[in-house]
Amino acid sequence: MAGATGQTGRRVVEQLRRKGINVRAGVRDVKKAQSLGLAVPGGSSTGSVTLVEFDVTAPLDNIVAAIGNADAVVYVLLSYHHTRTWEAHMAGV
Ligand SMILES: NC(=O)c1ccc[n+]([C@@H]2O[C@H](COP(=O)([O-])OP(=O)(O)OC[C@H]3O[C@@H](n4cnc5c(N)ncnc54)[C@H](OP(=O)(O)O)[C@@H]3O)[C@@H](O)[C@H]2O)c1
C-alpha cells in the first residue's frame, strides 16, 4: 500500500484491514506512521498492518523490497510526477 499515511491511503488501509487483509503499509517516515497508529496487529477477523519503508523516488530494488510478496499493490500518492516515476520504475520490473 503506497501512500498509506495519506488522507486516502489511511482509509484504504483501514478498509482492507477490516476485510481481514494483511497490509504492508509503505511509508516514507516510519515514526510518523507509528504516531498515526497505522501499525496494528491482526485480530481474529481483521488483518494486520506492517510498516515498510517506501519512497517512490528510491531505486527500483528498494521498491521491490518494499512490495515483498504482496498479492497486489495499491498506489495512492499525490501527483502526476510521482505517478510518472512509478510507471518508469514498473516498466523496469
Ligand atoms: N483526499 C481525497 O478526498 C481524494 C479523493 C479522491 C482521489 N484522491 C486522490 O488520491 C491521491 C492521494 O490523495 P490524498 O489526499 O490521500 O493525498 P495526501 O493526504 O497528501 O497523501 C499523499 C501520500 O503520498 C505519500 N507520498 C508523497 N510523496 C511520496 C514519495 N516520494 N514516496 C512515497 N510516498 C509518498 C505521502 O507520504 P508522507 O506521509 O510521507 O508525506 C502520503 O502518504 C491523489 O492522487 C488524489 O487525487 C484523493
The ligand as an SDF file (V2000), in Angstrom:
LIG
                    3D

 48 52  0  0  0  0  0  0  0  0999 V2000
   -8.3660   13.0870   -0.4520 N   0  0  0  0  0  0  0  0  0  0  0  0
   -9.4080   12.8660   -1.2620 C   0  0  0  0  0  0  0  0  0  0  0  0
  -10.5690   13.1820   -0.9400 O   0  0  0  0  0  0  0  0  0  0  0  0
   -9.2260   12.1640   -2.5990 C   0  0  0  0  0  0  0  0  0  0  0  0
  -10.3490   11.7680   -3.2960 C   0  0  0  0  0  0  0  0  0  0  0  0
  -10.2000   11.1050   -4.4990 C   0  0  0  0  0  0  0  0  0  0  0  0
   -8.9420   10.8870   -5.0150 C   0  0  0  0  0  0  0  0  0  0  0  0
   -7.8520   11.3040   -4.3320 N   0  0  0  0  0  0  0  0  0  0  0  0
   -6.5360   11.0370   -4.9130 C   0  0  0  0  0  0  0  0  0  0  0  0
   -5.7760   10.1990   -4.0490 O   0  0  0  0  0  0  0  0  0  0  0  0
   -4.4060   10.5230   -4.1910 C   0  0  0  0  0  0  0  0  0  0  0  0
   -3.8410   10.8430   -2.8100 C   0  0  0  0  0  0  0  0  0  0  0  0
   -4.5150   11.9730   -2.2720 O   0  0  0  0  0  0  0  0  0  0  0  0
   -4.5050   12.2590   -0.7170 P   0  0  0  0  0  0  0  0  0  0  0  0
   -5.4700   13.3610   -0.4800 O   0  0  0  0  0  0  0  0  0  0  0  0
   -4.6670   10.9870    0.0420 O   0  0  0  0  0  0  0  0  0  0  0  0
   -3.0130   12.8340   -0.5410 O   0  0  0  0  0  0  0  0  0  0  0  0
   -2.1770   13.0400    0.8070 P   0  0  0  0  0  0  0  0  0  0  0  0
   -3.0400   13.0140    2.0030 O   0  0  0  0  0  0  0  0  0  0  0  0
   -1.3010   14.2210    0.5590 O   0  0  0  0  0  0  0  0  0  0  0  0
   -1.2680   11.7410    0.8550 O   0  0  0  0  0  0  0  0  0  0  0  0
   -0.2090   11.5730   -0.0480 C   0  0  0  0  0  0  0  0  0  0  0  0
    0.5420   10.3220    0.3600 C   0  0  0  0  0  0  0  0  0  0  0  0
    1.6280   10.1370   -0.5450 O   0  0  0  0  0  0  0  0  0  0  0  0
    2.7900    9.9090    0.2170 C   0  0  0  0  0  0  0  0  0  0  0  0
    3.9640   10.3290   -0.5280 N   0  0  0  0  0  0  0  0  0  0  0  0
    4.2420   11.5470   -1.0490 C   0  0  0  0  0  0  0  0  0  0  0  0
    5.4160   11.5210   -1.6780 N   0  0  0  0  0  0  0  0  0  0  0  0
    5.8950   10.2550   -1.5600 C   0  0  0  0  0  0  0  0  0  0  0  0
    7.0670    9.6090   -2.0000 C   0  0  0  0  0  0  0  0  0  0  0  0
    8.0460   10.2490   -2.6960 N   0  0  0  0  0  0  0  0  0  0  0  0
    7.2310    8.2940   -1.7180 N   0  0  0  0  0  0  0  0  0  0  0  0
    6.2900    7.6380   -1.0140 C   0  0  0  0  0  0  0  0  0  0  0  0
    5.1600    8.1880   -0.5460 N   0  0  0  0  0  0  0  0  0  0  0  0
    4.9690    9.4960   -0.8260 C   0  0  0  0  0  0  0  0  0  0  0  0
    2.6000   10.7180    1.4740 C   0  0  0  0  0  0  0  0  0  0  0  0
    3.5050   10.2660    2.4440 O   0  0  0  0  0  0  0  0  0  0  0  0
    4.0260   11.1940    3.6490 P   0  0  0  0  0  0  0  0  0  0  0  0
    3.0590   10.9890    4.7720 O   0  0  0  0  0  0  0  0  0  0  0  0
    5.3860   10.6590    3.9470 O   0  0  0  0  0  0  0  0  0  0  0  0
    4.0460   12.6110    3.1460 O   0  0  0  0  0  0  0  0  0  0  0  0
    1.1470   10.3800    1.7610 C   0  0  0  0  0  0  0  0  0  0  0  0
    1.0470    9.1050    2.3480 O   0  0  0  0  0  0  0  0  0  0  0  0
   -4.3040   11.7130   -5.1610 C   0  0  0  0  0  0  0  0  0  0  0  0
   -3.9910   11.2250   -6.4390 O   0  0  0  0  0  0  0  0  0  0  0  0
   -5.6870   12.2980   -5.1120 C   0  0  0  0  0  0  0  0  0  0  0  0
   -6.0060   12.9620   -6.3090 O   0  0  0  0  0  0  0  0  0  0  0  0
   -7.9500   11.9310   -3.1210 C   0  0  0  0  0  0  0  0  0  0  0  0
  1  2  1  0
  2  3  2  0
  2  4  1  0
  4  5  1  0
  4 48  2  0
  5  6  2  0
  6  7  1  0
  7  8  2  0
  8  9  1  0
  8 48  1  0
  9 10  1  0
  9 46  1  0
 10 11  1  0
 11 12  1  0
 11 44  1  0
 12 13  1  0
 13 14  1  0
 14 15  2  0
 14 16  1  0
 14 17  1  0
 17 18  1  0
 18 19  2  0
 18 20  1  0
 18 21  1  0
 21 22  1  0
 22 23  1  0
 23 24  1  0
 23 42  1  0
 24 25  1  0
 25 26  1  0
 25 36  1  0
 26 27  1  0
 26 35  1  0
 27 28  2  0
 28 29  1  0
 29 30  1  0
 29 35  2  0
 30 31  1  0
 30 32  2  0
 32 33  1  0
 33 34  2  0
 34 35  1  0
 36 37  1  0
 36 42  1  0
 37 38  1  0
 38 39  2  0
 38 40  1  0
 38 41  1  0
 42 43  1  0
 44 45  1  0
 44 46  1  0
 46 47  1  0
M  CHG  2   8   1  16  -1
M  END
$$$$
